[in-house]
């Protein structure tokens, strides 16, 4: 049984490998594959997902605890999780809704399968973050539409824009990792396996939808920034007009006195 967990925004693989150096590493490039026990593997990805092969729940928690100092922006222990059955059988690799069936379980296949399910889990995390920001933005936009006001103080509005831009920055910086793993370019057999898995998890379609939502967030963040700039400019214009009027008061008084005389 495979269990994929998003432990945070990203993992420092060098630090995590040092924390788990007591185990056997089957490779040290991305994603990192660790031989935990016989027929048990732990796979680490840069984008914050750890994939466990046949590892007990208690052991999973211990490993996550070991690498915790090297995880950025940690998630709750049970957030963003997927499970999938992996079975070795004679014949060719194939993927169904019930799981993945492998002609053999070797390092390359462990990497490919883990990479695909890890992408799916990471996408789930970004989908949640983006939906949350879209919901918050929708409230601000509705207020602007109905009242012409954001109903937020400028400080709160800036925080809203900051959160939106942070989600965009994080997603864009890590979505670049959602390409095919290097191994698929060297083996048509492994490429087929990855494509089957990618299709099963709807990686391409979900990525496309997420990309569109990130663009929407970006455009609306720009709109809010322009709104705040116009609001500030209007305030400054009002201040200038008031100052001019104040400057004109003595002149008006002098002119009044002159006319009276």
Buried (B, 14 or more C-beta within 10 A) or exposed (E): EBBBBBBBBBBBBEEBBEBBEEBEEBBEEBBBBBBBEEEBBBBBBBBBBBBBBBBEEEBBEEBBEBBEEBBEEBBEEEBBBBEBEBEEEEEEBBBEEEBBBBBEBEEBBBBBBBBBBBBBBBBBBBBBBBEEBBEEBEEBBEBBEEEEEBEBEEEEBBEBBEBBBEBBEBBEEBBEBBEBBEBBEEEEBBBBBBBBBBEBBEBEEBBEBBBEBBEBBBEBBEBBBEBBEEBEEEEEEEEEEEEEEEEEEEEEEEEEEEEEE
